[in-house]
Structure formats: structure tokens, C-alpha cells
Amino acid sequence: MKRHLVIFARAPQAGRVKRRLAGEIGQTAAVRFYRTILGQQIRRLANDRRWSVWLFVTPDDSLGHPAWRGIPRGRVSRQGSGDLGQRMKRPFEALPPGPVVLVGSDIPAMRRQHIAHAFRLLGRHDLVFGPASDGGFWLVGARRAKPMPRALFARVRWSTAHALADTLAGIPNRFSTVLADTLDDIDDAPDLRRLQQKVAQPSKSFTAL
């Protein structure tokens, strides 16, 4: 069956993305940074024949946003209403048969090999999570050989150090779960400076900050 890779994204608009980072470096710089990372991620992942890429976006009226270039229009969908958990669960219920991996849209270190590794793990497990060092997770995947856990993503303290632990605690024992690679997003200025230090030749988008 076909593999499905879902990118969960926000339209790169001031006040909607990277608000903590924007409070430290300014909204214009934060939006520019997010747009750069999102564009790189789409270009990096969209043309890999090992999976089909789908974009689930918010706000719901941003389906035609130019940031989604590179993704066929028929594969750009609304996240819909509800909290983060309710919105994340929708692609797993809506997409055609086959394993699904869902990732965030602002993970600078994410590469194709991380996605391929997650799909390989789903060959032996029902669910896979990519942990972040802050206690959250940047990736969740499901083999979908059986119905998804009904309470998946319920009672999760989002945007806290408990997000992954809360999610794992709500998964019944009949589902086998495994962890993939640990990667991080960029939440604030210190995170951004660490990223800049890792880049041998920073792009203009980074050096402008």
C-alpha cells in the first residue's frame, strides 16, 4: 500500500507562526524564518517516490497560499477545527489506505532519511513517535492495520514538557509503539542561535537575524 507523508503547516503570516520567536526577533524576521524552513522542507520531501506528500494547513481559508507551491492542489487540505490533537487525528482517518507519518513544518534538521526510518519502523509496529528534547514530539506515524486508538491525543498537555508522555499514556497496550529519531523545532532566539552555529554557511534569511 502507498505510504502517506503529512506535513502539518501554518500559513506564514505575522501573528500566526513562531510567536515566541517573534517576541524576541520581531514578527517579520520570524515569519521569514518559518517560510524558509517550510519551503526547504516541502522541496526536500515532496519529490520522493517512496511516499505521497499531503499538506494539512491552517487557517482553513489558506488553501491557495503561495507557500504551498510544490504540493498539488488536490493534496492540500484544511486541518479543520478543534485542539491540536483533534486536528492531528483527522489525516489518519481521512487518507487512503496505507501507513501515515505526520510531521511538523518547522524542523530544520529533518531529512528524508528520518522519514524513511519512521516508515521502516511502522513495518514492525503500530505507532511511531519522533521525540523532541523538550518533551514534545515532531513526528507521529501509524501503520493503520487496525483502527486508531479512540483516545489518541486526548488529555494531552500540549506545548509542555508532558506532551509526549501524556500521548503515550493514552495508548492501549494492544498497540505496539516505538520511538524514532529525536529532532527539535526552533521556538526561541537561543534555539535559533544554536541553529546558526551549526550551519557552515548561513543563508541570508539566517544572517539577517
N, C-alpha and C positions, 0 to 999 in steps of 0.2 A: 504494500500500500504506500501511497505517496506520503512523504514527510512534509509537515507544515511548520514553518517558522513564522511566528507572530512578533512583530515589533509594536510595542505599546508606546505611543508617542503623543506629545502635546504640540499644538501649533506653536511655533516660535514667535510668541507675541509678548510684549512687555507686560509684566504683572502676572503672567500665567506660567512662566518657566523660571526655574532656578531663583526663587525669591530670596532665599537666604544668601546666595552668592550675590544677587543683585544689590542687597543691602550693604554689601562691602565694596563692590567694584562698580556699581551703577547698573541700571537696567539695560542700557544699550550694549555695554560690554558683555553682560550675562546672556542676553539674547543672541548676540553674535557668537559667543562661545557654544551655546547649545545648538544653534543652527549648524555650526561647523561640525560638531561631533555627530549630530544626527545625519547630516549629509554624507559624512565619511562612512557611517555605519550602513546606510542604505546602499551606497556604491559597493561596499565591501561584501555584503551578504546577498544582494538581490539577484546576482547573476550566477549563483552557484547551483548547478543542476542537481545537487543532492537533496534539495528541498525547494518547496514553493514558499515565497515570502508574501505575507499578508501584513497590512498596516491597519491597526485599530487606533483611531485617533480621537482626541478631544480638543476643543469643544465639538459638539456634534455638527455644527454648521461650517466646519473647516475642511470638508471633503475635497474641495477644489484648491486647497492651499498649495502654492508653488513649491513648498518644502517637500512635498510628496513626490516630486518628479523622480522617475526611475522605477516607480511602482505602478503597474497597470491599474487604471481607474476601477476596474471590477474587483480589485483586491485591496481597496481602501474602504474600511468600514467604520462606523461610529462605535465608540466604546459604550455609549448609552448612559443611563442614569444609575445611581447607586453609589455605594462606597467603593473603594479600590478593589476589595475582594469580589464584590458582585460583578464589577466590570471585567475583572481578570478572568472570571469563570466563563464568561459568555463565549469567547473563541473556542474553548474546549467543547462547548455544547453545540456550536453552530457550524464548525468547519467540516468538510467531507471526511470520510474515514481515513485513519492513519494517525501515527503519533504526532503530537503537537508539542513544540517548545516555544515558550513565550519569554521575551526578554525586554528589558527597559531600553530606552532610546538615548541614554547618556552614559555609556560605559566605555571610556576611551581605550581601555586595554583589551576589549573584546575582539577576538579574531575568529575566522572560520573554524579553526581547529577546536575552539571552545564549544562551538555549536555542534560540530561533528562528534565530539566526545560525549556531549549530553545525549544525542540521539543513540549513540552506541550503548550508553548505559540503559536506555529505555528498551533495548533488546533483551535485558535480563531483569528489569524492574518495572513496577507500575508507575512510579513517580520519581522525578529527579528535581533537585533544587541546587541552584548555584548560590552559595552563601556569600555575603558581604562581611567585611571585617567589623562593621558597625552593628551587627546583629540582624540585619535585614537580609534580603536576597535579591539578586539581579536576574535570576532565571528560574522558571518553573516549567516542568515538562510532564506530560502524561502519555503513556502508551495507548490508553483508551481501549484496551482489550476487554475492559469491564466498565460499568457505569462509574462516573466520577464520584468520590465521596460526597455525600449530600451536604455535610457540614464543612467542606473545604473552604478555607478563608473566613470562617465565621469566628467571631470573638477574638479577632486579631488586633493587637495594639500597633496599628500602622505608624510608620515613621518613628519608631522607638527601637531600642536595643532588644526588644522582645518579639519582633515581628516574625522571624523565622521559627523561634521556639514555640510561639503560640500556634503557628500554622502546623508545625509537625505534631503538636499535642492533639490537634483535632482530627488526625488521620487514623482511621481504624486499623487494627493490627493485621487485617487480611490484605492490606495493600503493602507491597514491598517498596521501600523508599531508600534512595541513595543520594549522596551529595556529590556534586560536580566541582569544578574549579572555583576558587574564591577570587572574585573581582569586585571592584568598587566603582561607584559613580563619584561625581565631583559635587559636593554640597556647599563648600565654602571656600574662602580665599586661601587658607592653608592647604586644602586639598589641591587647589589649582596650582599653587606654587610648587608642590611636590610633583605634580604632573609636568610642569615646565622644566623642572630639573632633570626629569627622565628623558625628555625629548632632546636629541642631539642638536637638531636644527629646528627650533620652534618656528611655527608658521606665523604669519603676520597677525592672525587672529589672536595668538597667544602673546606675542611680544607687545601688542598694543595694550595689553592689560598691565 
